[in-house]
Amino acid sequence: MSVAPVVGLDRETLDFTLEAIREFAARHLPDERLLELDHLDECPVDTVRLMCGEELGIQLVFVPEEYGGMGASAFDVYRVCEAMAGIDLGVATSVLATFLGTDPITVGATEEQKARWLGEVAEDGALYAYGATEPEAGSDLGSLRTKATPIMDGEVVTGYRITGRKQWISNGGVADGYTILANAPGGPTWFVVKRGAEGFTQASPEDKHGIRLSNTAALVLEDVEVGADALVGEVEGQGLWQAQQVFGYTRLNVATFGLGAGWAALDRAITYSTTRIQAGGPLSEKQGYTHKLIVPHAVRLEASRAYIEETAERIDAGEGSLNTEGAIAKYLATESANAAADASIQAMGGYGYTREYLVEKIKRDVRITTIYEGTSEIMEMTIGRDRWQQHLKTQGAYYRDAALALERLHASAPEVGADVAALGLHALGGLLEWARVGRLTRNQHILFRLGELIAYAEPAASFARRAARAAAGTLSDKAERGFDAEGLATLSRVFAREAAERVATEGMRLVVGAGGADPAHLPQLAQALRVSEIQGAQVGLIPDMDAAVAAVYRRAEHGHHA
Ligand SMILES: Cc1cc2nc3c(=O)[nH]c(=O)nc-3n(C[C@H](O)[C@H](O)[C@H](O)COP(=O)(O)OP(=O)(O)OC[C@H]3O[C@@H](n4cnc5c(N)ncnc54)[C@H](O)[C@@H]3O)c2cc1C
């Protein structure tokens, strides 16, 4: 695979920015303060403003250069979001909410509007909020009820009167500007509404399970008047399209949130396990512990990273918004992070269950990542639908070609698990074909489960490619380097086995369960799903997991820990 052209920040600026974030956190957000704010259920607005203002200037990372920002790439934003999430997901959410809020502007506003609104963010550190969700319109945004009624002067629209209610809005109670999705006569449309506008009120913050350092509030708009120039892009009816344009990117950001928070929890468990002595030795030396509570989670998080990095590079190379890839990244990273944080509590036993050790807080925080910016089930639907179409359109070539490319990679890089990742993709192609013949996706459950299996099989391919690039020395110079090439290859082999096994085993269950194969046809189905090859590929799993332990603890020794 070719290396993407260098866009965005240079390596030194990125490193400097990541270091500045860590220093800022050490000064303003030490663990004791995070715990206190979590306990008080309080958003540290002043700290968020310092971050998005002169002291840190993190907002500049998200604003394009022509409007006063640093013009960072998707890859840079991934590194920055991961770092912020590793500190506190609530604060990270507060920072990111401004950029979700200004995304409709970045995508759809006129040049003059961009200069005005993005300029406010870059220069004044204005905080924004993204107002899409409503009490009755969550996953299904099309059913939104907020209404924008034109104010007419003769034939000319001079402004709009907006009425409605928004629900669960990050920064809802603290933002300076709000992008509000409302139904205008021409269809769903984004408007910029400023705090303090008459008729615009913010409810008190929600009492949440996690991300308690992030302000989440409902918004009420009662005949709020805005000028015609508050309409983003000045053309009605572009709202859902504009929201769609950035889904790939914003979902990738939430995926990086999962990555940062998942590793923050796991790192604490890893460190703990090296000093906690039970039954005569540290927990880190007990296979029953590491191979259940540490390794599978490190493996899935790093598979997510491989997929995130590849998707960010492709976005930066101009391949479009990559919505399906964003969904795959979000699904795997956030589900893996949630499981990793849960395992981290278990790995720290009674200490993990108390507040003081922070993994309990991280677990509550990271839970949101499988819900906001589209739930995991909506991701499954998005992924399942898109790849189903690809399979039909290409008559099965979609995964066959991808598998063949991996087989070629295996020939040149035999250590990275590309052969097993290829088996997973062949099995996926076989599974989709049996689903087509049996018309099984009439069951919503089958389509959604296919989405999940795809979100394992495709990242397995990315992971093999990333490990091969690490070995060849062709990773982006801005890539994260927690694991060396040998460690990545080991983790990739473990993940490829898991992904392929899921497709084969789950695939059999789904096809048979949905009536797609009677008992007489099980051998053919098993062949299409490569069941025996995939089972055979499990040879070497336990030694690889042993080696993965060594790689994970080597990484921790080198300072990649919380
Ligand atoms: C802390 C927090 C911060 C947020 N910040 C923002 C923000 O800044 N701006 C904003 O606009 N929104 C925000 N949201 C809203 C968030 O994006 C929504 O909560 C989310 O999209 C889900 O919508 P919902 O809550 O209405 O759930 P619903 O859509 O009602 O979903 C409930 C359940 O049903 C499932 N489901 C939904 N549709 C289907 C279907 N067709 N088939 C099968 N299953 C389905 C879902 O996966 C979920 O499990 C935030 C939410 C929270 C909790």
The ligand as an SDF file (V2000), in Angstrom:
LIG
                    3D

 53 58  0  0  0  0  0  0  0  0999 V2000
  -24.3860   12.2720   26.7260 C   0  0  0  0  0  0  0  0  0  0  0  0
  -24.9970   12.4710   25.3750 C   0  0  0  0  0  0  0  0  0  0  0  0
  -24.5260   13.4650   24.5420 C   0  0  0  0  0  0  0  0  0  0  0  0
  -25.1150   13.6900   23.2950 C   0  0  0  0  0  0  0  0  0  0  0  0
  -24.7030   14.7430   22.5300 N   0  0  0  0  0  0  0  0  0  0  0  0
  -25.4220   15.0750   21.4210 C   0  0  0  0  0  0  0  0  0  0  0  0
  -25.1520   16.2800   20.7130 C   0  0  0  0  0  0  0  0  0  0  0  0
  -24.2320   17.0240   21.0560 O   0  0  0  0  0  0  0  0  0  0  0  0
  -25.9320   16.5980   19.6550 N   0  0  0  0  0  0  0  0  0  0  0  0
  -26.9450   15.7980   19.2290 C   0  0  0  0  0  0  0  0  0  0  0  0
  -27.6180   16.1560   18.2650 O   0  0  0  0  0  0  0  0  0  0  0  0
  -27.2250   14.6310   19.8610 N   0  0  0  0  0  0  0  0  0  0  0  0
  -26.5010   14.2660   20.9620 C   0  0  0  0  0  0  0  0  0  0  0  0
  -26.7900   13.1130   21.6410 N   0  0  0  0  0  0  0  0  0  0  0  0
  -27.8700   12.2690   21.1640 C   0  0  0  0  0  0  0  0  0  0  0  0
  -27.4220   10.9380   20.6370 C   0  0  0  0  0  0  0  0  0  0  0  0
  -26.7740   11.0800   19.4040 O   0  0  0  0  0  0  0  0  0  0  0  0
  -28.6460   10.0270   20.5880 C   0  0  0  0  0  0  0  0  0  0  0  0
  -28.9580    9.7030   21.9280 O   0  0  0  0  0  0  0  0  0  0  0  0
  -28.4500    8.7920   19.7740 C   0  0  0  0  0  0  0  0  0  0  0  0
  -28.3400    9.0950   18.4180 O   0  0  0  0  0  0  0  0  0  0  0  0
  -29.5740    7.7850   19.9570 C   0  0  0  0  0  0  0  0  0  0  0  0
  -30.8040    8.3870   19.8270 O   0  0  0  0  0  0  0  0  0  0  0  0
  -31.9190    8.1400   20.9690 P   0  0  0  0  0  0  0  0  0  0  0  0
  -31.2950    8.4360   22.2710 O   0  0  0  0  0  0  0  0  0  0  0  0
  -33.1420    8.8750   20.5940 O   0  0  0  0  0  0  0  0  0  0  0  0
  -32.1900    6.5980   20.9270 O   0  0  0  0  0  0  0  0  0  0  0  0
  -33.1570    5.8140   19.9200 P   0  0  0  0  0  0  0  0  0  0  0  0
  -32.9050    6.2380   18.5290 O   0  0  0  0  0  0  0  0  0  0  0  0
  -34.5440    5.8690   20.4220 O   0  0  0  0  0  0  0  0  0  0  0  0
  -32.5780    4.3590   20.1000 O   0  0  0  0  0  0  0  0  0  0  0  0
  -32.8810    3.5230   21.2360 C   0  0  0  0  0  0  0  0  0  0  0  0
  -32.3560    2.1210   20.9420 C   0  0  0  0  0  0  0  0  0  0  0  0
  -32.9970    1.5940   19.7730 O   0  0  0  0  0  0  0  0  0  0  0  0
  -32.0360    1.2410   18.7780 C   0  0  0  0  0  0  0  0  0  0  0  0
  -32.5840    1.5880   17.4560 N   0  0  0  0  0  0  0  0  0  0  0  0
  -32.9000    2.8220   17.0020 C   0  0  0  0  0  0  0  0  0  0  0  0
  -33.3530    2.7480   15.7340 N   0  0  0  0  0  0  0  0  0  0  0  0
  -33.3330    1.4480   15.3690 C   0  0  0  0  0  0  0  0  0  0  0  0
  -33.6780    0.7360   14.1950 C   0  0  0  0  0  0  0  0  0  0  0  0
  -34.1120    1.3720   13.1040 N   0  0  0  0  0  0  0  0  0  0  0  0
  -33.5200   -0.5930   14.1840 N   0  0  0  0  0  0  0  0  0  0  0  0
  -33.0610   -1.2480   15.2680 C   0  0  0  0  0  0  0  0  0  0  0  0
  -32.7210   -0.6350   16.4230 N   0  0  0  0  0  0  0  0  0  0  0  0
  -32.8400    0.7000   16.4800 C   0  0  0  0  0  0  0  0  0  0  0  0
  -30.8060    2.0510   19.1260 C   0  0  0  0  0  0  0  0  0  0  0  0
  -29.6260    1.4540   18.6490 O   0  0  0  0  0  0  0  0  0  0  0  0
  -30.8650    2.0770   20.6380 C   0  0  0  0  0  0  0  0  0  0  0  0
  -30.3130    0.9030   21.1650 O   0  0  0  0  0  0  0  0  0  0  0  0
  -26.1740   12.8550   22.8730 C   0  0  0  0  0  0  0  0  0  0  0  0
  -26.6260   11.8190   23.7050 C   0  0  0  0  0  0  0  0  0  0  0  0
  -26.0700   11.6400   24.9390 C   0  0  0  0  0  0  0  0  0  0  0  0
  -26.6320   10.5490   25.8260 C   0  0  0  0  0  0  0  0  0  0  0  0
  1  2  1  0
  2  3  1  0
  2 52  2  0
  3  4  2  0
  4  5  1  0
  4 50  1  0
  5  6  2  0
  6  7  1  0
  6 13  1  0
  7  8  2  0
  7  9  1  0
  9 10  1  0
 10 11  2  0
 10 12  1  0
 12 13  2  0
 13 14  1  0
 14 15  1  0
 14 50  1  0
 15 16  1  0
 16 17  1  0
 16 18  1  0
 18 19  1  0
 18 20  1  0
 20 21  1  0
 20 22  1  0
 22 23  1  0
 23 24  1  0
 24 25  2  0
 24 26  1  0
 24 27  1  0
 27 28  1  0
 28 29  2  0
 28 30  1  0
 28 31  1  0
 31 32  1  0
 32 33  1  0
 33 34  1  0
 33 48  1  0
 34 35  1  0
 35 36  1  0
 35 46  1  0
 36 37  1  0
 36 45  1  0
 37 38  2  0
 38 39  1  0
 39 40  1  0
 39 45  2  0
 40 41  1  0
 40 42  2  0
 42 43  1  0
 43 44  2  0
 44 45  1  0
 46 47  1  0
 46 48  1  0
 48 49  1  0
 50 51  2  0
 51 52  1  0
 52 53  1  0
M  END
$$$$
